Amino acid sequence: MAGPPVLRAEGLRKSFGDRTVLAGVDLEVDRGDVVALIGPSGSGKSTLLRCLNLLEQPDDGRIWLGDEDITDPRADADRIRARFGVVFQQFNLFPHRTVLDNVTLAMRVIRRLPRAQAEEEGLALLDRIGLAGRAHEHPDRLSGGQQQRTAIVRAIAAKPEVLLLDEITSALDPELVGEVLELVRELAATTTIVMATHELTFARDVATQVLFLDGGRIVERGTPDEVLVSPRELRTQEFLRRFRRG
């Protein structure tokens, strides 16, 4: 029997001034799922991710992480955020820290590992992505793809319950996209992921569930084949036609 969803949201609403960005979003993510959020710019994908880990407070609706209602006003937002890993479009590495320091910081702060143990684990993670030899350099010595892979490794080093990825390839040169997606493909076998992406071929190959957002609403959801190959909704069909033509 399947366990409860690892992440669930009901009726999420968020506005900025008079602009509605989320208009009643429901979401359910099982452990091990890879959920791809697709849709045009401004459809609410990034705001949804930021609401899920309370970087933005929803105006209405509820979110559960496991069996905990994390939108309860009594919830400790910092403790909740520590249960998520987040990677944004920009790499957001600390420029004054070495690559190894960037990767081990969460281990030492969140998991409270001794420095020596954190560095041992950090070097093993960097070796996994071919960057152990750059561990003591600063991020500005790395390529964009190497920086983004480091940011992803930093996020998983804290052993999050859910990894949130927000358009992580959009700031990369095209030739660097593949190396970042290959790391995500590898993580997808063992990690629960919710990702906003324009990489539709990757979503078709890796995702377990695809959600098409438009105007702050989920217009269509289903398996990659259902949404990306044989969509039912006219709006989804129109988006995919325009996207592929572009």
NUMITOR-602084 format. One record per atom (N, C-alpha, C, O): x, y, z; residue in three letters. Coordinates in steps of 0.001 Angstrom, whole numbers, padded with zeros to 6 digits, always signed. Layout:
! NUMITOR-602084
XYZALA
...
END
This chain:
! NUMITOR-602084
+000843-001201+000000MET
+000000+000000+000000MET
+000877+001250+000000MET
+001799+001360+000807MET
+000591+002195-000907ALA
+001396+003405-001009ALA
+001211+004266+000226ALA
+000128+004317+000810ALA
+002281+004939+000616GLY
+002214+005836+001753GLY
+001565+007154+001364GLY
+001190+007349+000208GLY
+001431+008057+002327PRO
+000830+009364+002036PRO
+001741+010182+001139PRO
+002941+009917+001078PRO
+001195+011170+000440PRO
+002047+012028-000396PRO
+003132+012689+000447PRO
+002915+013016+001614PRO
+004291+012881-000155VAL
+005353+013579+000572VAL
+005076+015079+000584VAL
+005521+015786+001488VAL
+004337+015571-000426LEU
+004028+016994-000525LEU
+002645+017149-001144LEU
+002324+016537-002163LEU
+001837+017985-000500ARG
+000466+018178-001008ARG
+000059+019629-000789ARG
+000349+020220+000251ARG
-000611+020187-001778ALA
-001116+021551-001677ALA
-002565+021575-002126ALA
-002955+020864-003052ALA
-003353+022400-001460GLU
-004768+022550-001814GLU
-005131+024026-001869GLU
-004917+024771-000914GLU
-005686+024433-003010GLY
-006261+025767-003136GLY
-005284+026912-002959GLY
-005645+027949-002402GLY
-004035+026743-003428LEU
-003044+027801-003221LEU
-003387+029025-004061LEU
-003643+028937-005262LEU
-003383+030169-003384ARG
-003617+031448-004043ARG
-002534+032428-003633ARG
-002124+032483-002474ARG
-002078+033207-004618LYS
-001073+034220-004340LYS
-001239+035363-005322LYS
-001322+035154-006532LYS
-001286+036583-004785SER
-001355+037786-005614SER
-000254+038735-005201SER
+000185+038743-004051SER
+000184+039536-006157PHE
+001105+040629-005894PHE
+000389+041904-006325PHE
+000253+042180-007517PHE
-000064+042670-005351GLY
-000909+043809-005664GLY
-002222+043321-006255GLY
-002898+042474-005672GLY
-002578+043862-007416ASP
-003834+043431-008047ASP
-003604+042345-009092ASP
-004510+042023-009861ASP
-002394+041777-009125ARG
-002082+040730-010109ARG
-002147+039360-009445ARG
-001364+039058-008544ARG
-003078+038544-009894THR
-003209+037187-009368THR
-002205+036283-010073THR
-002204+036178-011299THR
-001344+035627-009280VAL
-000295+034773-009846VAL
-000639+033303-009685VAL
-000355+032503-010576VAL
-001245+032937-008569LEU
-001766+031584-008366LEU
-003243+031717-008030LEU
-003629+032490-007153LEU
-004067+030946-008746ALA
-005516+031125-008627ALA
-006201+029828-008207ALA
-007173+029400-008829ALA
-005685+029208-007145GLY
-006306+027987-006641GLY
-005646+026741-007183GLY
-006265+025985-007932GLY
-004388+026515-006810VAL
-003598+025394-007338VAL
-003617+024225-006364VAL
-003359+024395-005172VAL
-003923+023043-006876ASP
-003844+021795-006119ASP
-002689+020961-006663ASP
-002455+020913-007870ASP
-001972+020305-005755LEU
-000783+019557-006155LEU
-000607+018384-005207LEU
-000819+018516-004001LEU
-000223+017241-005746GLU
+000068+016078-004914GLU
+001305+015375-005470GLU
+001348+015000-006642GLU
+002301+015206-004617VAL
+003576+014627-005023VAL
+003875+013428-004144VAL
+003986+013562-002926VAL
+004006+012263-004749ASP
+004364+011059-003998ASP
+005875+010940-003886ASP
+006614+011508-004689ASP
+006323+010201-002889ARG
+007756+009998-002718ARG
+008337+009336-003977ARG
+007810+008336-004465ARG
+009408+009903-004481GLY
+010043+009387-005690GLY
+009522+009975-006983GLY
+010062+009689-008051GLY
+008473+010799-006910ASP
+007948+011441-008117ASP
+008940+012454-008673ASP
+009749+013020-007938ASP
+008866+012670-009972VAL
+009512+013801-010626VAL
+008401+014565-011341VAL
+007894+014122-012371VAL
+008032+015713-010786VAL
+006915+016499-011300VAL
+007474+017670-012096VAL
+008229+018482-011562VAL
+007108+017759-013371ALA
+007556+018847-014237ALA
+006431+019867-014381ALA
+005318+019528-014784ALA
+006737+021119-014048LEU
+005805+022231-014233LEU
+006180+022929-015531LEU
+007296+023429-015673LEU
+005256+022963-016469ILE
+005522+023630-017738ILE
+004463+024705-017947ILE
+003416+024707-017300ILE
+004761+025619-018865GLY
+003813+026683-019153GLY
+004547+027930-019592GLY
+005768+028015-019460GLY
+003805+028909-020117PRO
+004450+030136-020589PRO
+005034+030941-019437PRO
+004680+030729-018278PRO
+005927+031861-019764SER
+006464+032770-018752SER
+005317+033525-018103SER
+004388+033963-018782SER
+005386+033676-016786GLY
+004327+034368-016061GLY
+003139+033508-015703GLY
+002130+034017-015216GLY
+003242+032195-015939SER
+002097+031319-015660SER
+001982+030942-014189SER
+000962+030391-013776SER
+003014+031229-013386GLY
+002944+030939-011960GLY
+003856+029831-011489GLY
+003814+029455-010317GLY
+004686+029297-012378LYS
+005526+028147-012015LYS
+006499+028488-010882LYS
+006571+027777-009880LYS
+007241+029577-011052SER
+008244+029943-010046SER
+007578+030328-008729SER
+008068+029976-007656SER
+006478+031040-008811THR
+005777+031429-007576THR
+005255+030206-006848THR
+005288+030158-005618THR
+004775+029220-007585LEU
+004317+027987-006947LEU
+005464+027324-006192LEU
+005284+026906-005049LEU
+006632+027221-006807LEU
+007774+026618-006128LEU
+008139+027403-004876LEU
+008436+026813-003837LEU
+008119+028725-004967ARG
+008498+029553-003827ARG
+007463+029466-002704ARG
+007806+029601-001530ARG
+006214+029245-003060CYS
+005187+029057-002023CYS
+005329+027695-001346CYS
+005082+027564-000147CYS
+005727+026688-002115LEU
+005790+025342-001547LEU
+006767+025256-000387LEU
+006530+024508+000562LEU
+007873+026016-000444ASN
+008808+025957+000685ASN
+008793+027251+001504ASN
+009725+027541+002255ASN
+007715+028018+001342LEU
+007437+029194+002183LEU
+008412+030349+001969LEU
+008503+031240+002813LEU
+009151+030347+000840LEU
+009888+031553+000499LEU
+008913+032685+000181LEU
+009225+033859+000382LEU
+007739+032323-000312GLU
+006604+033239-000422GLU
+005466+032659+000406GLU
+005197+031460+000340GLU
+004812+033489+001168GLN
+003670+033026+001955GLN
+002417+033051+001080GLN
+002057+034107+000560GLN
+001744+031907+000906PRO
+000491+031920+000135PRO
-000541+032833+000797PRO
-000569+032969+002020PRO
-001381+033451-000018ASP
-002473+034261+000524ASP
-003593+033378+001050ASP
-004310+033752+001979ASP
-003737+032209+000453ASP
-004795+031290+000865ASP
-004372+029882+000439ASP
-003503+029715-000416ASP
-005002+028876+001049GLY
-004690+027489+000739GLY
-003790+026882+001805GLY
-003313+027566+002711GLY
-003572+025589+001672ARG
-002778+024859+002662ARG
-001764+023963+001965ARG
-001984+023496+000848ARG
-000651+023736+002649ILE
+000417+022870+002137ILE
+000807+021905+003244ILE
+000998+022301+004393ILE
+000923+020630+002880TRP
+001398+019610+003826TRP
+002709+019042+003310TRP
+002821+018692+002135TRP
+003689+018952+004179LEU
+004934+018245+003909LEU
+004913+017006+004787LEU
+005065+017099+006005LEU
+004722+015840+004165GLY
+004410+014655+004952GLY
+003056+014863+005611GLY
+002083+015207+004940GLY
+002987+014659+006918ASP
+001713+014853+007620ASP
+001669+016169+008373ASP
+000796+016360+009220ASP
+002602+017098+008083GLU
+002643+018382+008780GLU
+002069+019492+007903GLU
+002485+019672+006759GLU
+001119+020224+008447ASP
+000563+021392+007764ASP
+001566+022535+007922ASP
+001623+023173+008974ASP
+002355+022793+006876ILE
+003421+023786+007006ILE
+002904+025207+006822ILE
+003648+026168+007016ILE
+001617+025349+006445THR
+001023+026680+006373THR
+000366+027078+007687THR
-000175+028178+007799THR
+000408+026207+008669ASP
-000064+026559+010010ASP
+000764+027747+010506ASP
+001993+027689+010469ASP
+000123+028812+010966PRO
+000880+029991+011421PRO
+001892+029679+012515PRO
+002838+030441+012713PRO
+001707+028578+013222ARG
+002641+028226+014290ARG
+003870+027483+013764ARG
+004813+027250+014521ARG
+003877+027111+012491ALA
+005006+026354+011932ALA
+006254+027225+011870ALA
+006170+028421+011590ALA
+007394+026633+012127ASP
+008681+027310+012066ASP
+009160+027294+010609ASP
+009607+026265+010104ASP
+009060+028447+009946ALA
+009359+028501+008508ALA
+010803+028103+008212ALA
+011055+027421+007218ALA
+011753+028509+009045ASP
+013146+028154+008803ASP
+013351+026648+008892ASP
+014076+026068+008084ASP
+012716+026017+009869ARG
+012832+024558+010002ARG
+012206+023870+008794ARG
+012733+022874+008300ARG
+011081+024403+008320ILE
+010409+023827+007151ILE
+011306+023943+005922ILE
+011472+022973+005182ILE
+011882+025116+005701ARG
+012717+025321+004511ARG
+013915+024391+004511ARG
+014394+023994+003449ARG
+014403+024038+005696ALA
+015555+023131+005778ALA
+015212+021728+005296ALA
+016115+020930+005044ALA
+013922+021407+005161ARG
+013514+020090+004686ARG
+013415+020039+003159ARG
+013181+018978+002579ARG
+013597+021196+002516PHE
+013600+021286+001060PHE
+015010+021588+000568PHE
+015796+022225+001270PHE
+015324+021132-000632GLY
+016481+021624-001364GLY
+015966+022476-002498GLY
+014991+022108-003154GLY
+016604+023618-002746VAL
+016125+024547-003773VAL
+017287+024986-004642VAL
+018353+025343-004143VAL
+017069+024956-005947VAL
+018059+025469-006901VAL
+017320+026403-007856VAL
+016295+026042-008433VAL
+017864+027614-008011PHE
+017229+028642-008829PHE
+017915+028770-010189PHE
+018898+028087-010475PHE
+017364+029671-011026GLN
+017953+029929-012342GLN
+019399+030389-012193GLN
+020299+029879-012860GLN
+019604+031351-011314GLN
+020957+031819-011021GLN
+021563+030890-009975GLN
+020843+030334-009145GLN
+022859+030722-010010PHE
+023488+029662-009240PHE
+023484+029950-007738PHE
+023416+029027-006927PHE
+023559+031252-007364ASN
+023471+031644-005953ASN
+024507+030948-005072ASN
+024241+030677-003901ASN
+025672+030661-005619LEU
+026762+030156-004785LEU
+027399+031330-004045LEU
+027389+032460-004535LEU
+027951+031059-002867PHE
+028625+032113-002119PHE
+029982+032386-002779PHE
+030847+031510-002771PHE
+030185+033568-003345PRO
+031416+033806-004122PRO
+032682+033827-003268PRO
+033774+033556-003768PRO
+032536+034149-001977HIS
+033720+034259-001113HIS
+034099+032922-000482HIS
+035099+032837+000232HIS
+033307+031874-000739ARG
+033603+030545-000202ARG
+034073+029632-001329ARG
+033698+029825-002485ARG
+034885+028649-000994THR
+035318+027687-002003THR
+034138+026808-002417THR
+033083+026800-001783THR
+034356+026078-003494VAL
+033331+025134-003948VAL
+032999+024142-002841VAL
+031824+023867-002595VAL
+034007+023602-002174LEU
+033765+022640-001095LEU
+033024+023287+000061LEU
+032127+022669+000635LEU
+033374+024512+000416ASP
+032661+025204+001493ASP
+031189+025401+001137ASP
+030311+025240+001985ASP
+030924+025754-000129ASN
+029536+025916-000567ASN
+028753+024626-000380ASN
+027614+024646+000085ASN
+029363+023508-000742VAL
+028672+022222-000674VAL
+028477+021754+000766VAL
+027454+021146+001080VAL
+029437+022027+001643THR
+029387+021467+003000THR
+028650+022355+003995THR
+028351+021915+005105THR
+028353+023595+003619LEU
+027743+024503+004590LEU
+026433+023952+005152LEU
+026218+023962+006364LEU
+025555+023468+004257ALA
+024274+022941+004721ALA
+024455+021690+005569ALA
+023698+021469+006515ALA
+025447+020872+005244MET
+025709+019678+006055MET
+026053+020070+007490MET
+025606+019439+008448MET
+026854+021121+007616ARG
+027312+021508+008957ARG
+026228+022268+009728ARG
+026120+022142+010948ARG
+025420+023063+008997VAL
+024400+023877+009669VAL
+023120+023081+009910VAL
+022562+023119+011007VAL
+022651+022359+008887ILE
+021364+021662+008996ILE
+021533+020275+009599ILE
+020798+019891+010509ILE
+022523+019515+009077ARG
+022718+018155+009593ARG
+023683+018114+010774ARG
+023840+017077+011418ARG
+024323+019236+011054ARG
+025229+019381+012208ARG
+026374+018359+012176ARG
+026758+017801+013204ARG
+026899+018135+010993LEU
+028034+017225+010864LEU
+029325+017947+011260LEU
+029460+019147+011018LEU
+030262+017238+011858PRO
+031590+017819+012077PRO
+032214+018184+010736PRO
+031926+017547+009723PRO
+033068+019206+010724ARG
+033655+019673+009475ARG
+034328+018541+008697ARG
+034153+018432+007483ARG
+035095+017701+009389ALA
+035838+016644+008691ALA
+034890+015685+007980ALA
+035147+015289+006843ALA
+033800+015310+008638GLN
+032840+014394+008014GLN
+032128+015077+006855GLN
+031916+014476+005802GLN
+031758+016351+007060ALA
+031088+017093+005993ALA
+031989+017209+004763ALA
+031527+017059+003632ALA
+033265+017474+004988GLU
+034179+017615+003854GLU
+034403+016282+003151GLU
+034554+016243+001930GLU
+034426+015204+003901GLU
+034561+013877+003276GLU
+033361+013596+002371GLU
+033517+013150+001235GLU
+032154+013864+002896GLU
+030956+013648+002084GLU
+030916+014626+000904GLU
+030535+014259-000207GLU
+031315+015875+001164GLY
+031296+016879+000111GLY
+032229+016536-001031GLY
+031875+016703-002198GLY
+033416+016058-000705LEU
+034363+015658-001749LEU
+033834+014477-002553LEU
+034036+014395-003764LEU
+033150+013559-001859ALA
+032574+012417-002576ALA
+031501+012883-003558ALA
+031415+012370-004674ALA
+030677+013862-003143LEU
+029648+014392-004035LEU
+030278+015127-005214LEU
+029835+014971-006352LEU
+031302+015921-004949LEU
+031966+016640-006029LEU
+032661+015673-006987LEU
+032689+015904-008196LEU
+033213+014607-006451ASP
+033830+013597-007302ASP
+032792+012960-008221ASP
+033083+012627-009370ASP
+031587+012796-007701ARG
+030493+012191-008465ARG
+030166+013023-009702ARG
+029746+012472-010720ARG
+030354+014353-009629ILE
+030051+015206-010788ILE
+031330+015704-011463ILE
+031293+016635-012268ILE
+032457+015078-011127GLY
+033706+015385-011797GLY
+034357+016689-011392GLY
+035141+017253-012155GLY
+034039+017186-010176LEU
+034579+018477-009753LEU
+035409+018394-008478LEU
+035698+019422-007865LEU
+035794+017196-008073ALA
+036606+017081-006854ALA
+037919+017855-007005ALA
+038431+018397-006025ALA
+038455+017910-008199GLY
+039702+018623-008430GLY
+039570+020131-008353GLY
+040574+020843-008317GLY
+038317+020632-008325ARG
+038088+022084-008230ARG
+037564+022476-006852ARG
+037120+023607-006658ARG
+037611+021549-005895ALA
+036965+021745-004593ALA
+037457+022979-003866ALA
+036680+023613-003152ALA
+038724+023343-004023HIS
+039291+024442-003236HIS
+039401+025736-004042HIS
+040064+026687-003628HIS
+038741+025753-005192GLU
+038655+026982-005975GLU
+037371+027723-005634GLU
+036482+027171-004986GLU
+037279+028967-006068HIS
+036067+029749-005844HIS
+035149+029624-007063HIS
+035620+029341-008164HIS
+033861+029829-006875PRO
+032904+029572-007958PRO
+033194+030328-009247PRO
+032871+029836-010328PRO
+033800+031521-009160ASP
+034027+032281-010391ASP
+035058+031641-011312ASP
+035258+032102-012436ASP
+035712+030582-010843ARG
+036665+029851-011683ARG
+035990+028718-012448ARG
+036629+028047-013257ARG
+034697+028503-012194LEU
+033962+027412-012834LEU
+033130+027938-013997LEU
+032776+029116-014038LEU
+032824+027063-014933SER
+031871+027402-015992SER
+030467+027473-015407SER
+030224+027037-014281SER
+029545+028033-016192GLY
+028163+028116-015723GLY
+027578+026747-015418GLY
+026883+026572-014417GLY
+027859+025771-016284GLY
+027343+024421-016046GLY
+027930+023808-014795GLY
+027230+023128-014043GLY
+029234+024049-014562GLN
+029864+023529-013346GLN
+029295+024204-012108GLN
+029106+023555-011079GLN
+029018+025506-012198GLN
+028429+026207-011051GLN
+027029+025682-010747GLN
+026670+025502-009583GLN
+026238+025437-011794GLN
+024890+024954-011547GLN
+024906+023539-010997GLN
+024093+023210-010133GLN
+025812+022693-011476ARG
+025927+021346-010919ARG
+026364+021412-009460ARG
+025903+020619-008639ARG
+027248+022349-009131THR
+027643+022533-007735THR
+026456+022967-006890THR
+026294+022502-005762THR
+025618+023864-007431ALA
+024436+024319-006690ALA
+023473+023163-006433ALA
+022865+023088-005365ALA
+023330+022266-007401ILE
+022452+021114-007218ILE
+023017+020178-006152ILE
+022289+019703-005281ILE
+024329+019918-006231VAL
+024967+019060-005227VAL
+024839+019684-003837VAL
+024599+018977-002859VAL
+024999+020999-003750ARG
+024826+021673-002463ARG
+023410+021442-001921ARG
+023226+021224-000724ARG
+022420+021491-002807ALA
+021038+021309-002368ALA
+020782+019897-001862ALA
+020059+019718-000882ALA
+021363+018889-002514ILE
+021094+017514-002084ILE
+021977+017098-000912ILE
+021702+016092-000258ILE
+023045+017871-000639ALA
+023955+017516+000455ALA
+023246+017542+001806ALA
+023639+016832+002732ALA
+022205+018358+001917ALA
+021461+018446+003173ALA
+020421+017339+003303ALA
+019682+017295+004286ALA
+020360+016443+002314LYS
+019402+015325+002294LYS
+017954+015821+002448LYS
+017258+015439+003388LYS
+017515+016669+001519PRO
+016151+017210+001601PRO
+015098+016153+001303PRO
+015372+015150+000643PRO
+013898+016392+001797GLU
+012775+015501+001487GLU
+012265+015732+000072GLU
+011805+014799-000585GLU
+012345+016980-000400VAL
+011906+017338-001752VAL
+012915+018322-002325VAL
+013359+019244-001640VAL
+013274+018115-003596LEU
+014172+019023-004302LEU
+013338+019862-005268LEU
+012631+019320-006118LEU
+013425+021191-005134LEU
+012703+022124-005995LEU
+013697+022766-006956LEU
+014689+023354-006525LEU
+013436+022656-008252LEU
+014333+023177-009281LEU
+013576+024185-010134LEU
+012559+023856-010745LEU
+014082+025414-010170ASP
+013367+026493-010853ASP
+014122+026928-012106ASP
+015035+027750-012037ASP
+013730+026368-013252GLU
+014307+026747-014551GLU
+015833+026746-014487GLU
+016473+027726-014868GLU
+016411+025654-014007ILE
+017833+025644-013681ILE
+018744+025695-014902ILE
+019951+025880-014752ILE
+018196+025536-016109THR
+019042+025608-017307THR
+018847+026905-018080THR
+019533+027129-019077THR
+017938+027758-017648SER
+017588+028916-018477SER
+018700+029957-018546SER
+018745+030739-019496SER
+019600+029986-017558ALA
+020694+030966-017575ALA
+021971+030398-018178ALA
+023013+031053-018159ALA
+021896+029186-018711LEU
+023098+028520-019222LEU
+023214+028653-020733LEU
+022213+028721-021446LEU
+024464+028688-021209ASP
+024678+028566-022646ASP
+024179+027200-023105ASP
+024286+026225-022361ASP
+023638+027114-024316PRO
+023039+025846-024768PRO
+023952+024638-024636PRO
+023476+023544-024332PRO
+025262+024810-024858GLU
+026143+023645-024809GLU
+026358+023145-023384GLU
+026894+022052-023198GLU
+025951+023922-022366LEU
+026128+023506-020977LEU
+024874+022868-020386LEU
+024917+022301-019294LEU
+023760+022962-021107VAL
+022493+022464-020576VAL
+022537+020960-020335VAL
+022046+020472-019317VAL
+023122+020235-021269GLY
+023109+018777-021196GLY
+023759+018237-019943GLY
+023249+017287-019349GLY
+024882+018823-019520GLU
+025585+018290-018357GLU
+024779+018496-017082GLU
+024854+017680-016163GLU
+024012+019576-017017VAL
+023173+019817-015835VAL
+021980+018861-015835VAL
+021644+018282-014801VAL
+021346+018698-016989LEU
+020198+017796-017062LEU
+020610+016352-016802LEU
+019827+015577-016253LEU
+021813+015987-017185GLU
+022276+014624-016938GLU
+022362+014356-015437GLU
+022032+013261-014982GLU
+022804+015349-014666LEU
+022849+015194-013211LEU
+021439+015047-012650LEU
+021204+014202-011787LEU
+020499+015859-013129VAL
+019114+015743-012654VAL
+018538+014377-013026VAL
+017821+013765-012234VAL
+018851+013909-014217ARG
+018383+012583-014640ARG
+018877+011509-013675ARG
+018133+010594-013323ARG
+020131+011621-013252GLU
+020691+010666-012304GLU
+019987+010770-010948GLU
+019673+009754-010328GLU
+019742+011998-010493LEU
+019094+012197-009188LEU
+017649+011712-009195LEU
+017120+011305-008161LEU
+017013+011758-010362ALA
+015597+011401-010448ALA
+015333+009966-010013ALA
+014207+009627-009649ALA
+016353+009125-010048ALA
+016167+007729-009647ALA
+015998+007582-008143ALA
+015469+006572-007678ALA
+016442+008581-007370THR
+016445+008427-005915THR
+015847+009617-005166THR
+015764+009589-003938THR
+015433+010656-005879THR
+015053+011915-005237THR
+013666+012342-005689THR
+013310+012181-006856THR
+012880+012890-004760THR
+011593+013483-005101THR
+011844+014898-005606THR
+012442+015714-004905THR
+011391+015190-006817ILE
+011730+016448-007474ILE
+010461+017123-007996ILE
+009585+016476-008572ILE
+010384+018438-007781VAL
+009387+019275-008463VAL
+010186+020330-009208VAL
+010940+021091-008601VAL
+010021+020375-010526MET
+010862+021275-011318MET
+010042+022056-012335MET
+009209+021499-013049MET
+010300+023369-012382ALA
+009778+024205-013459ALA
+010790+024161-014583ALA
+011979+024395-014367ALA
+010320+023863-015786THR
+011280+023684-016879THR
+010661+023998-018229THR
+009458+023839-018436THR
+011519+024452-019152HIS
+011151+024581-020564HIS
+011738+023438-021384HIS
+011546+023381-022598HIS
+012450+022533-020727GLU
+013082+021417-021432GLU
+012056+020283-021592GLU
+012029+019345-020795GLU
+011224+020381-022615LEU
+010088+019471-022743LEU
+010529+018051-023092LEU
+009904+017089-022646LEU
+011575+017906-023867THR
+012053+016552-024175THR
+012543+015875-022908THR
+012266+014697-022679THR
+013270+016619-022085PHE
+013744+016086-020811PHE
+012556+015717-019920PHE
+012555+014651-019303PHE
+011552+016583-019848ALA
+010369+016302-019032ALA
+009667+015036-019518ALA
+009210+014227-018710ALA
+009582+014867-020826ARG
+008925+013671-021366ARG
+009676+012399-020985ARG
+009068+011360-020728ARG
+011006+012493-020952ASP
+011824+011313-020684ASP
+011923+010979-019194ASP
+012034+009808-018833ASP
+011883+011993-018323VAL
+012243+011788-016922VAL
+011065+011940-015959VAL
+011012+011251-014940VAL
+010131+012821-016265ALA
+009057+013122-015311ALA
+008099+011941-015146ALA
+007895+011150-016067ALA
+007529+011844-013967THR
+006439+010905-013722THR
+005087+011597-013871THR
+004068+010941-014085THR
+005083+012927-013758GLN
+003851+013703-013809GLN
+004192+015069-014413GLN
+005202+015674-014052GLN
+003357+015549-015325VAL
+003549+016860-015935VAL
+002312+017705-015660VAL
+001180+017256-015840VAL
+002553+018947-015215LEU
+001471+019893-014971LEU
+001666+021088-015890LEU
+002729+021708-015889LEU
+000650+021413-016670PHE
+000696+022593-017532PHE
-000059+023719-016843PHE
-001257+023609-016579PHE
+000664+024819-016549LEU
+000083+025972-015883LEU
-000116+027099-016889LEU
+000681+027285-017808LEU
-001185+027835-016692ASP
-001431+029035-017483ASP
-002331+029944-016664ASP
-003357+029507-016142ASP
-001946+031205-016552GLY
-002758+032152-015803GLY
-002928+031789-014348GLY
-003961+032089-013750GLY
-001925+031144-013763GLY
-001997+030806-012340GLY
-002849+029602-012021GLY
-003141+029343-010854GLY
-003254+028861-013034ARG
-004075+027663-012825ARG
-003410+026458-013487ARG
-002652+026602-014446ARG
-003701+025279-012966ILE
-003268+024052-013635ILE
-004332+023693-014656ILE
-005434+023270-014305ILE
-003988+023868-015916VAL
-004927+023629-017012VAL
-005042+022140-017313VAL
-006118+021633-017629VAL
-003895+021444-017207GLU
-003891+020017-017531GLU
-002785+019337-016736GLU
-001723+019915-016503GLU
-003049+018105-016327ARG
-002043+017309-015621ARG
-002176+015865-016049ARG
-003253+015409-016433ARG
-001068+015157-015976GLY
-001093+013748-016341GLY
+000317+013221-016543GLY
+001292+013866-016159GLY
+000416+012058-017142THR
+001727+011497-017457THR
+002364+012330-018571THR
+001667+013088-019244THR
+003675+012202-018774PRO
+004296+012933-019881PRO
+003635+012654-021230PRO
+003450+013580-022020PRO
+003280+011420-021506ASP
+002630+011117-022779ASP
+001263+011790-022875ASP
+000889+012307-023928ASP
+000522+011778-021764GLU
-000818+012378-021787GLU
-000757+013877-022043GLU
-001564+014402-022810GLU
+000185+014575-021415VAL
+000219+016034-021514VAL
+001054+016511-022693VAL
+000672+017462-023375VAL
+002191+015863-022943LEU
+003128+016364-023946LEU
+002939+015748-025321LEU
+003315+016352-026325LEU
+002366+014559-025379VAL
+002180+013874-026663VAL
+000731+013946-027123VAL
+000471+014206-028298VAL
-000216+013718-026217SER
-001635+013689-026591SER
-002457+014555-025641SER
-003353+014041-024971SER
-002176+015857-025567PRO
-002922+016715-024635PRO
-004391+016811-025011PRO
-004744+016799-026190PRO
-005244+016908-023994ARG
-006682+017013-024224ARG
-007129+018463-024362ARG
-008036+018763-025138ARG
-006491+019373-023606GLU
-006955+020753-023542GLU
-006422+021577-024709GLU
-005253+021467-025076GLU
-007292+022402-025286LEU
-006893+023227-026417LEU
-005756+024170-026044LEU
-004860+024415-026852LEU
-005789+024701-024821ARG
-004744+025645-024419ARG
-003379+024943-024365ARG
-002367+025523-024757ARG
-003354+023700-023882THR
-002110+022939-023861THR
-001619+022690-025277THR
-000435+022852-025572THR
-002535+022297-026148GLN
-002173+022033-027542GLN
-001585+023281-028192GLN
-000594+023203-028916GLN
-002201+024432-027930GLU
-001729+025692-028505GLU
-000323+026029-027988GLU
+000552+026419-028762GLU
-000119+025877-026685PHE
+001191+026166-026100PHE
+002266+025282-026724PHE
+003330+025771-027102PHE
+001994+023987-026833LEU
+002992+023068-027381LEU
+003283+023368-028846LEU
+004432+023270-029277LEU
+002269+023728-029611ARG
+002482+024096-031019ARG
+003405+025311-031119ARG
+004361+025314-031894ARG
+003106+026344-030323ARG
+003910+027562-030372ARG
+005330+027307-029862ARG
+006301+027823-030414ARG
+005432+026511-028812PHE
+006747+026227-028241PHE
+007627+025489-029254PHE
+008790+025842-029450PHE
+007069+024476-029885ARG
+007855+023692-030836ARG
+008176+024498-032085ARG
+009241+024328-032678ARG
+007249+025389-032494ARG
+007508+026236-033648ARG
+008626+027224-033335ARG
+009450+027550-034190ARG
+008633+027704-032052GLY
+009684+028641-031628GLY
+011016+027982-031509GLY
+012000+028636-031162GLY
END
